[in-house]
Amino acid sequence: MPPSILLMSSYPPKPCGVGEYARQTLEAIELEGVSLFGSVDVVALVDDESHRARHSAQPEVILTLVRGNREDFLEVERIVRQKKYDAILLQHEFAIWAELDSPQEKSNLDQ
């Protein structure tokens, strides 16, 4: 079975160099043929609730993760455990993950 991939990143339509790179990565995978890679799902990182709908309308985006929203992080964890992705591509700048500064939140993601 071809591998499944989860891409977590800021993502268009948000104007962001990291997000644009993530979109280009997805396009490159699609050019090679999704059959080689299986499925590619995107978790789009957004700054606040007001941006959630713009990203959710894109078919490749399975979840929008609002910065600092603990429930969203737990939903990502649930999806990762359920789908058992073969690879997770995490495109980031350090400021995106600045909200994860409590030991408990880091511990939850490490499990």
VOBA-948074 format. One line per field, with one value per residue: x, y, z of N, C-alpha, C in turn; residue in one letter. Coordinates in Angstrom, 1 decimal, padded with zeros to 4 digits, m for minus. Layout:
nX	[X,...]
nY	[Y,...]
nZ	[Z,...]
caX	[X,...]
caY	[Y,...]
caZ	[Z,...]
cX	[X,...]
cY	[Y,...]
cZ	[Z,...]
aa	[A,...]
END
This chain:
nX	[000.8,000.6,002.4,000.9,000.6,000.9,000.7,001.6,001.3,001.5,m000.7,m001.8,m004.9,m003.5,m001.1,002.1,005.5,006.3,003.9,003.4,005.6,004.9,002.5,003.7,005.2,003.2,002.1,004.3,004.5,002.0,002.5,004.3,002.7,000.1,m000.5,002.0,002.5,000.3,m002.2,m002.4,m002.8,m003.7,m003.0,m003.9,m002.4,m003.7,m004.1,m006.3,m009.8,m011.3,m010.1,m010.5,m012.6,m011.8,m009.7,m010.6,m012.3,m010.8,m010.1,m008.0,m007.4,m007.8,m008.2,m008.2,m005.9,m006.0,m003.8,m002.6,m004.9,m005.9,m007.7,m007.7,m005.1,m005.3,m007.2,m005.7,m003.8,m005.5,m006.4,m003.9,m003.2,m005.4,m005.4,m002.8,m000.4,002.2,004.2,004.9,005.0,006.3,006.1,007.5,007.9,009.6,008.0,005.4,004.9,005.2,003.2,003.2,004.4,004.1,004.9,003.0,001.5,003.6,004.2,001.9,002.0,004.3,003.6]
nY	[m001.2,002.2,004.9,007.0,010.5,013.3,016.7,019.4,022.7,026.4,027.7,028.4,030.2,032.1,034.6,033.7,032.7,030.2,028.8,028.9,027.4,024.9,024.5,024.3,022.0,020.1,020.2,019.3,016.6,015.8,016.0,014.0,011.9,010.9,008.3,007.1,008.0,007.6,008.9,012.4,014.5,017.7,019.7,022.8,025.5,028.2,031.6,032.5,032.0,033.3,032.8,030.2,029.1,029.9,028.3,025.7,025.3,024.2,021.2,019.5,020.1,018.8,019.6,022.5,024.1,026.1,028.5,028.0,026.8,024.3,022.1,021.8,020.9,018.4,017.2,016.9,015.1,012.9,012.3,011.6,009.3,007.7,007.5,006.7,007.7,007.4,009.2,012.4,015.6,018.5,021.8,024.7,027.8,029.0,030.7,029.9,027.7,028.7,028.8,026.4,026.2,025.2,022.6,020.5,020.5,020.0,017.5,016.1,016.0,014.6,012.0]
nZ	[000.0,m000.9,000.8,003.3,003.9,006.1,006.0,007.9,008.3,008.1,005.6,002.3,001.9,003.4,003.4,003.4,003.5,004.4,004.3,001.5,000.6,001.6,000.1,m002.4,m002.0,m001.7,m004.3,m005.8,m004.9,m005.9,m008.6,m009.1,m008.8,m007.0,m006.5,m006.1,m003.6,m002.0,000.1,000.7,003.2,004.6,007.4,008.3,009.7,011.5,012.5,014.1,014.9,013.0,010.6,010.0,008.3,005.7,005.1,005.5,003.3,001.3,m000.4,000.2,002.8,005.9,008.4,010.4,012.4,015.1,016.3,019.6,020.5,022.4,022.1,019.4,018.9,020.3,018.6,016.3,017.2,017.7,015.1,013.8,015.3,014.6,011.7,011.3,009.9,007.5,007.2,008.5,007.5,008.7,008.4,009.4,011.2,014.1,015.6,015.1,016.7,019.3,021.2,022.5,025.1,027.6,029.9,030.1,027.7,025.8,026.6,026.0,023.2,022.8,023.4]
caX	[000.0,001.4,002.4,000.1,001.4,000.2,001.5,001.2,001.9,000.6,m001.1,m002.6,m004.6,m002.7,000.2,003.2,006.5,006.3,002.7,003.6,006.5,004.1,001.7,004.5,005.6,002.1,002.0,005.4,004.0,001.0,003.1,004.9,001.6,m000.4,m000.4,003.3,002.6,m001.0,m002.9,m001.7,m003.7,m003.1,m003.5,m003.5,m002.3,m004.2,m003.9,m007.5,m011.0,m011.8,m009.4,m010.7,m013.4,m011.1,m008.8,m011.4,m012.9,m009.9,m010.4,m006.9,m007.3,m008.7,m008.3,m007.5,m005.4,m005.9,m002.7,m003.0,m006.2,m005.5,m008.6,m007.3,m003.9,m005.8,m007.8,m004.6,m003.3,m006.5,m006.3,m002.6,m003.3,m006.4,m005.0,m001.5,000.3,003.6,005.1,004.4,005.9,006.0,006.8,007.3,008.9,009.5,006.9,004.1,004.8,005.5,002.1,003.4,005.5,003.8,005.4,001.9,001.2,004.6,004.1,000.8,002.4,005.3,003.1]
caY	[000.0,003.5,005.6,008.2,011.7,014.4,017.9,020.4,024.0,027.5,027.2,029.4,031.6,033.0,035.0,033.3,032.0,028.8,028.2,028.8,026.3,023.7,024.3,023.8,020.6,019.3,020.2,018.4,015.3,015.4,015.9,012.7,011.0,010.6,006.8,006.8,008.4,007.4,010.1,013.5,015.4,018.9,020.4,024.2,026.3,029.5,032.5,032.6,031.4,034.0,032.3,028.7,028.8,030.1,027.1,024.5,025.1,023.5,019.8,018.8,020.5,018.0,020.2,023.8,024.2,027.5,028.6,028.1,026.1,023.0,021.2,021.5,020.0,017.1,016.6,016.5,013.8,011.8,012.0,010.9,008.0,006.9,007.2,006.0,008.2,006.9,010.3,013.7,016.8,019.6,023.0,025.7,028.8,028.7,031.4,029.1,026.7,029.4,028.6,025.2,026.4,024.5,021.2,019.5,020.5,019.3,016.1,015.5,015.8,013.6,010.6]
caZ	[000.0,m000.9,002.1,003.5,004.4,006.7,005.9,008.8,008.0,007.6,004.3,001.6,001.3,004.3,002.8,004.3,002.8,004.8,003.7,000.1,000.4,001.9,m001.1,m003.5,m001.7,m002.1,m005.8,m006.3,m004.6,m006.8,m010.0,m009.1,m008.8,m005.7,m006.4,m005.5,m002.2,m001.3,000.3,001.3,003.9,005.1,008.6,008.0,010.9,011.3,013.7,014.9,014.4,011.8,009.4,009.9,007.2,004.4,004.9,005.5,002.1,000.4,m000.3,000.8,004.2,006.7,009.7,010.6,013.8,015.5,017.3,021.0,020.8,022.9,021.5,018.0,019.0,020.6,017.4,015.4,017.8,017.4,013.6,013.6,015.8,013.9,010.4,011.2,008.7,007.3,007.3,008.8,007.1,009.5,007.9,010.4,011.8,015.5,016.2,015.0,017.8,020.5,022.1,023.1,026.0,028.9,029.9,029.9,026.3,025.1,027.0,025.3,021.9,022.8,023.6]
cX	[000.9,001.3,001.4,000.9,000.5,001.2,000.9,002.0,000.9,000.4,m001.9,m004.1,m003.9,m001.4,001.3,004.2,006.5,005.1,002.8,004.6,005.7,003.2,002.5,005.0,004.5,001.9,003.1,005.0,003.0,001.5,003.8,003.9,001.3,m000.3,000.9,003.3,001.3,m001.7,m002.1,m002.8,m003.0,m003.8,m003.0,m003.5,m002.8,m004.1,m005.1,m008.7,m011.5,m011.2,m009.8,m011.5,m012.7,m010.3,m009.6,m012.1,m012.1,m010.0,m009.2,m006.7,m008.3,m009.0,m007.6,m007.2,m005.2,m004.7,m003.2,m004.2,m005.9,m006.4,m008.2,m006.0,m004.3,m006.5,m006.8,m004.0,m004.2,m006.5,m005.0,m002.7,m004.3,m005.9,m003.6,m000.7,001.7,004.6,004.3,005.4,005.4,006.8,006.5,008.3,008.6,008.3,005.6,003.9,005.1,004.4,002.4,004.6,005.2,004.3,004.3,001.6,002.3,004.6,003.0,001.2,003.5,004.8,002.7]
cY	[001.2,004.2,006.8,009.3,012.7,015.6,018.9,021.7,025.1,027.2,028.3,029.2,032.5,033.3,034.7,032.4,030.5,028.1,028.0,027.6,025.0,023.4,023.7,022.4,019.7,019.1,019.3,016.9,014.9,015.3,014.5,011.6,010.6,009.1,006.4,007.0,008.1,008.7,011.1,014.4,016.6,019.3,021.8,024.9,027.7,030.3,032.6,032.1,032.0,033.5,030.8,028.4,028.9,028.9,025.8,024.2,024.4,022.0,019.0,019.0,019.7,018.6,021.5,023.8,025.6,027.6,028.8,027.4,024.6,021.9,020.8,020.6,018.6,016.4,016.2,015.1,012.7,011.4,011.2,009.5,007.1,006.6,006.6,006.4,007.6,008.0,011.6,014.8,018.0,020.8,024.1,026.8,028.7,029.5,030.7,028.2,027.4,029.1,027.3,025.3,025.7,023.1,020.2,019.4,019.8,017.8,015.4,015.2,014.8,012.2,009.9]
cZ	[000.0,000.5,002.1,004.2,005.0,006.6,006.9,008.6,008.0,006.1,003.6,001.8,002.2,003.6,003.7,003.4,003.1,004.3,002.2,m000.2,000.6,000.7,m002.2,m003.3,m002.1,m003.6,m006.3,m006.0,m005.6,m008.3,m010.1,m009.1,m007.4,m005.5,m005.8,m004.0,m001.4,m001.1,001.0,001.9,004.5,006.4,008.4,009.4,010.6,012.6,014.6,014.2,013.1,010.5,009.1,008.6,005.8,004.1,004.8,004.2,001.0,000.6,000.4,002.3,005.0,008.0,009.7,012.1,014.2,016.6,018.7,021.4,021.2,022.3,020.1,018.0,019.4,019.5,016.4,015.9,017.5,016.0,013.3,014.1,015.1,012.5,010.2,010.0,008.7,007.5,007.7,008.5,007.9,009.0,008.9,010.5,013.3,016.1,016.1,016.2,019.2,021.6,022.9,024.1,027.4,028.8,029.6,028.4,025.5,025.4,026.2,023.8,021.7,022.9,022.3]
aa	[M,P,P,S,I,L,L,M,S,S,Y,P,P,K,P,C,G,V,G,E,Y,A,R,Q,T,L,E,A,I,E,L,E,G,V,S,L,F,G,S,V,D,V,V,A,L,V,D,D,E,S,H,R,A,R,H,S,A,Q,P,E,V,I,L,T,L,V,R,G,N,R,E,D,F,L,E,V,E,R,I,V,R,Q,K,K,Y,D,A,I,L,L,Q,H,E,F,A,I,W,A,E,L,D,S,P,Q,E,K,S,N,L,D,Q]
END
